[in-house]
Amino acid sequence: MLPLVGATVTAVIDGRIFAGLTVNAGGTITLPRPVPHCGRIVVGLPYAGRLHSMRIDLQLASGSSQSRKRRVSECVLRFFRTSGAKYGREGQKLECVHFRKTDSPMDMTPEPITGEKVVAWPLGHDADGSIIIEQDQPLPFTLLGIAVKWEVLGD
């Protein structure tokens, strides 16, 4: 890790995230706590991957939805081997998609999921109608599709 000397990095050790680590002059990092019996270790520079959907438009019986305000009420996000994501609208605080099951032990890293997650859309009406999906942690992320349930005002 000598090329990263002085850089702030993030480590993922068996699915657990250790952020804000600094690579010292010897090219090593010091973890904030011991990690016994670790298997897979990945260290790198932190970044966020962001998907900004195209504007959602629909041909209605009364014409196009282009100039009308619309409201997304629910999204179905289809993932493949994914461990973390956030969703929302540009300029708003993004909401977390919850991947941990209620019966999962809290001291264990949840397995990546493959399948659909239904998320309620807590935000109001807007004229843009686009969706933001973001992964800002160094965890697996593959989004296969987005299905949207929405309504158009004035229709």
C-alpha positions, 0 to 999 in steps of 0.5 A: 500500500505504499502508493497510498501513504498518507491517504485515508482508506476504508477496509472491509474485513469479512464484510465489516467496514473500518472507515477513516484509516490512514496509511502510515509511512510504512504502507500499513494501517492500524485497525481501531480494534482487534479482528480475530480470525479474519478471512478476506481483507479489502482496503481501498479509497472510499467513493460513492457510486450513484445512479440518477434515473432518467425522468419518469414520464408516462403517456396518460389518457389525457396526454403526457405526464411531462409537465405535471407534478408526480409522486412516487409512492413505492419502488421495487428495487431488484438487486443481485448479491448486494449488501447496501444501498440508499434511495431518494430524490436529488436534493433530499436526504437519501434513505437506507434500504434495509438488508438485515433481517430482523432475526439476523444476529447483530454481531454477524455481517448479513449475507448479500441479497439477491432479490427484490426490496420494496421501499416506501417513498416518503418524499412529496410531489415534484415535477422531475420524477427521477430517482437516485440510488446510491452505494456509499460503502465499499460493499457489493452492489448490483442493481438489476432494475427499478419498478415504480408505483406512482401517481400524477397530479391532475389526472 
